[in-house]
């Protein structure tokens, strides 16, 4: 059944709009200042006090600039807080460029594997198209960063500093994506023709070319470096000729990514299930992306417990919703769009995910929480957008925003019940590339 608009109906719409004189006042404000500024609720700052009952000792923030590497930044920020606390050097940072390099090589390899595995399907197949659409992209998940760190280790920022192409990834992402898609056509044809020897050689040749492109754009990673720093007590430290993996094992050997669980809150999926995202796995033979879907109270409780033990918490979220970058406020009442338009735009979290209104768009770190008699009021958030946003780079998030727009936290399994630990160990329900969690 269709509906055709008539001139009489449109005239009624106009009459109804003009009947209320306040609509013209609101319209002028919205048209002159923009929707968000006209609906901005400045009263939220009275509640977002930026004072926290539990707070990690943090100072500087990192800056991912114009790149989609938040998942890497958030993971390395967790590690740098652990390193800083252990060795009394709070402003130490790890190189994101180093792990970015290896992600490009590993992700190209698994892309080729997936293309070969689906070569018998039409190129317009939904899964094949999903692989092609993501070729060369930057986005990722916690377990992707964990896989890279476990295999390649870490290095200090000075051992492999940022380049133009790590700070501004669009150009390289486009070039690499174009190459991967071109290679996909060749690999599909060789597989379909049964030319296995040529297929294997082409795979290796293409990976060599990806390495060449990445080395040109990013620079080759160091094989060894000297660890040199001065701690917060001004004591000098020097450890020479470390490999990235030796550095990881010697200085952060207590960190075992197998002990960490991604608690997911996706109310459009069944709770108590462990979901996998094979489409987004980036390192063959390493960590798989696993999300344990549970009600929100489990995420809150575990995150608070980990913070109280002095460890930051990686979390995924939809940062574009009800947020303001200059102040760093994350509050569900920040923009009063319902009042501005005079219509109800509210949706449940499950409905937002089902319809694509909301999804996971960013990763940051929780570094503080403010509680009042056990009730969570607000959270301190370490972002990776530099110091010009928020309060010197730190955002303040009220707990209603946490419940509505946070989708995952990464916590040590010691903060989980035995039942949740058992669920986190499997079995895994793999989701397709087009699932709302992907």
N, C-alpha and C positions, 0 to 999 in steps of 0.2 A: 504494500500500500504506500503510495507516494502522496506528498503534499505540495501543491503549487502555491506560492505566495501570491496574494492578490493585492491590488492597490488599496482596497478598503482595509485589509488586515494591517498593512504597513502604516496607514493613516492612524489606526487605533494605537499601534505601538508608539508612534510619535506623540499622540495626544496624552497617552499614559505617562510618557517620559516628562513632558513639559508641564504636566499637572502639578508636579512637586517642584517648587522653586529651588529647593536645595540641590537638586540634580545639576542645575546650571553652575552653582557655586563649586560643587565637587568636580564637575567636568572641567572648569577653568583651571583648578589646581592640578588635576591630573594631566591636562594637556600642556600646561606651562612647566611643570616640575617633573613630570614622568610618573608612572604608576607607582613605583617603589617609594620614591620620596614623598609623594602625596599620601601614601598609606603608612609611612614610617611611624612607629610607636616609640617615642623617645623615653617613655616611662620604664622601659625594660632595664635601663641602666641603674635604676634604684635597687633592683634585685640582683643584678650581676655585679657583685661587689668586688670581684677579682681578689678576694681574700679566701684562703683555703685552709681547712683544718688539717689536711694531709697534703704535703707539697714536697716534691723532689728538689734537690739543689741543682737548679739549672740556670744558665745565663744566656749563651748565644744560641741562635737558631740557624738552620741551614736554608738554602734557597735553590729550589729545583728550576727556577726561572721558567722559560717557555718549553717545558718538556712534560711528558706524562709519566715521570718516574717516581711519583709519590710513594708507591709501594716499596721501592728500593730505599728511598730516603727514610721512610718511617721505620723500616727494619734496621737500617744502619744506625738510626737515631737511638733505637732501643739498645743496640750493642755499645754505642759510645757512652751511654749513661752507665751501663754495667762496667765498662772499662774505666770511665771517669771516677766512679765510686770506689773501685778496687785499687786504683793506682793514684788517686787524689789529683786528677787532672781533668776538671769538669769541662773545659772547652776543647778537648781533643775531638777531632772529627775524622771519619773514614771517607775514602774516595768512592763517590758514586759512579764516577766515570769508569773505574776499574770493573765493577760488576756490570755496568751497562754494556761494556765491550763484549764480555762473555755471554751476556744475554742475547746479543744479536747473533752470535755464532751458534749457540745452542738452539735458539728459537728457529733459525733457518734450518738446522738439521732436522728438528722435529716436524717442521712444516713440510720438508721434502718427504719425510716418512709418511706423513698423513696423506699427502697428495698421491704417493705411490699406492698406499693402502686403499684409496678410493678411486683408483684409475678406471675401474670397471663401471663406474657410475657415470651418468650424463654430467656434463660440466655445469648444467643448471641445477643439479641436485642440491638440496638445501644445505647439506653438510659441506659439500665441496665449495659452494659459494661462501659459506661462513669462513672457511680457511682462507680463501682468496681475499675476502674483504678485510681480514685482520692482518694480512701480510705487511710486515714492516712496522707495525704499530708498537707503541711504548707501554701501554697499560699493563697492569699485572696484579698479582695476589701475593699474600704473605709467603705461601709455600714456594712460589717461584723465586723469591729473593733467597729463601732458605736453601733451596737447591743450588743456586749459584754460589752462595757463601760456603756451603759444605764441600763443594767440588773444587772451587778456586781460591778459597780463603778471602782475606781482606787486606787492604793496604791503607796507610794514612793518606789524607788528602794531598799532602805535598808530594807523595810518591807518584801519583797520577792525577794531576789537577784537571779541572774542567777545561773544555775547549768550547769554541763557538758552537760546534755541532752537538755537544752534549747539553749545552744550555738552551739551544734553539734547534730542536730535533726535527722539525717539519721537513726541511730540505732533504736530509739524509733518509728519513722515513719514507718519503716519496720515491727517492731513487732506489732504495733497497726493496721497497714494495713492488715497484715496477719490475725489477730483476727477478724477484721470487715468482711473480705471476708468469713472466715469460718462461722461466725455467719449468714451471708447473706444466706448461703445454708440452714441452719436450719429454719430461718424465712420464706423463700420462701416455703419450704416444709410444714410447719405448716399452712401457709395461704392457700396453694393449697388443703390441706386436710380438711380445714374448722374447724380447732381446735383453735377457737378464744381465749378461756381461757388460753390454753397452750401458745399461741402466745403472749398474753399480759404478762404473767409471764416470758417468755423467754426474751422478750424485756427488762424488768426491771432487770433481772439477768445479762444480757449482759452489760447493762449500769453500774451496780454495779462493774462488772469486769473491765470495761474501767476506772472507777474512781480509782479503786485499782491500775491499771497499771500506770495511770498518776500520782497518788500520790507517787508511788515508784520512777518514773523517774524524776519527777519535784519537788515534795514536795507539801504538802497541803497548800492552800492559807490561809493567816491570816484572822481571823474573826474580830479582832480589832487590832489597833496599835496606837502608840503615834506619832503625827506629831511634829517633832523637827527639826528646822533649824535655821541658822543664815543668815540674809539677806545681801544685798550688802553694807548696812551701818553698818554691824557688830552687828545689833540688834538681840537678841536672842528671839526665838518664841517656845512655847510649847503648844500643844493642845492634851489632853490625851483621850484615850479610844474612838477613832473614828472608826466607821465601814467604809469599802470602799465606800459604797453608801452615807453615811453621809458626808464623806470627799468630794466626788464629788459634792454633792448638796450645801454644805456650802461654798466651795472654788471656784467651777466652775459652780455655779448654773445658770449663765447667758448663758452658752453654751447649746443650744438646737439643737440637730442634725437634727430635723425636719426642721430647717431653712437653712440647707445646701443642695446644689444641685450638683450632679456630671455632669459637662458639658463634653460630649464626642465628639471627632472628629474622626469619622469612615467613611471616604468617600466611602467605599464600601457598606454603608447602607444609607437609605433615611434620609435626614435632617428633623428637625422639629418633630421627633418622640421620644417618651419616651420608651426605651427598658428595659425589665426586664431579669434577669438571675436567674430564680428559682433554677436551678441546683447548683448555688453557694451560695444560702442563707444558713446561718449557725445557726440561732437561731429561733426556731419555735415561731410564734406570735410576732416577733419583726420587725426591719427594713428589708425591702426588698432591694435587689440590684437594683437600678434604674439609668439608664444612659440617659441623654437628649442629643441627637445627633444634633450637630450644626456645622456650619462652624468655622474654626479656629480663625477668628477674634474675636468671642465672648469669646473664652477661654483667648485670650491675654488681651482683655479689662477688663474682670472681675478680672483676676489675678492681673493686675497692680493696679486696684482700691482697692482691698483688702490689697495688700502690702502697699499702700500709707496710709491706715488706721491703719497700724501697726500690721497686722495679717498675719502669714505665710499661705502658700497655699499648700495643699496636691496635688500631681500630679502623674499620672501614665505614664509610658514611656517604650521605648525599649532600655534600657541602653547599650546593647551590640553592638549597631550600631554606628560607627564613634565616638568611645570614647576611652580615654586612662586613665587608673586608676591612674597611678603615678602622672601625672600632674593634673588630674581631668578635662581635656578638653573634651567638648562635642561640636563638630563642624562638619558640613557636609563636609568640605573640609579637614578633618584630614588625611584621607588615600586616596591617589590618585590611586585607583585600576584600573580605566579606562586607565590611562596613563601607569601604570605598565604592564598590559596585552595587551594593544592595542586593546581592545574591549569595547563596550558600555554596562556596567552593570546597568545603571540607570533605575529605574522603578518609576512610580507614587506611591504615598502613598496608593491609593486604590488598585493598582495591587500588591503591597507588601503584603497587608493584605489578598487579595483574594488568593494568592498563598502560604501564610505561610512564606514568606521571613521575614516579620516583624509581631510582636504582642506585647502585653503588657507584660513586663517581670519584672518590678520593680516599686516601689513607693518611692518617696522622697519628700522633702519640698522645695518650693521656699521661700527664705528669703531675696531676694534683686532683683532689676532690674535697669538697666542703660538705660536711654533714652536721645536722642539728638533731641530737638525740637519735641517731641512727637513720634519720631521713636525709637522703641526698638532695642537696640544694643546687650545686653547680660543680662543674669540672674545669680543670685547667688543661688546655690543649696546646701541645707544641706542634705548630704547623711547619711546612717547609717552603714558605713563600718569602723568606727574608724578614728582616726586622721592620720593614716599613708598614706592615699590616698588623692590626691588632695592637696589643701592648708589647712593643719590642719583639713582635713575631709570635706572641702567645695569644690564643683565643680563649674566650670564656663561654662555656656552654651550659645552659640550664638543663635540669634532668628531664624535663618534658621533651626537649629537643633530642636528647639522648634516646628516649623511648621511641620517638617517631622517626628519626632519620639516621640513627646508627644501625648498621646491619650486622656488624661482626666485631668481636674482640679476640685477641690472641693471648691466651693465658697458660701458665704452667699447669700441668695436670694435677699438681698437689692441691690446687684450689678447687678441684671438682669432687663431686661425690663419686663413690665407687661405681655407681650405676652409669654415670656419665663417662667415666674413664673406660668402662667396658664398651659402651656405645662407640666411643672415639676410636676404638681399636678394630672396628669393622662389624659386619661387612659393609661395603660401599655401594651405594646406589648411584650409578653414573647418569648424569643428566646430559641432554643434547646441547649442541652449541647455541641453540636459539632459546634455551630456557631463561627465565627472568633472573636467575642467579648467575648466569654466565656474563 
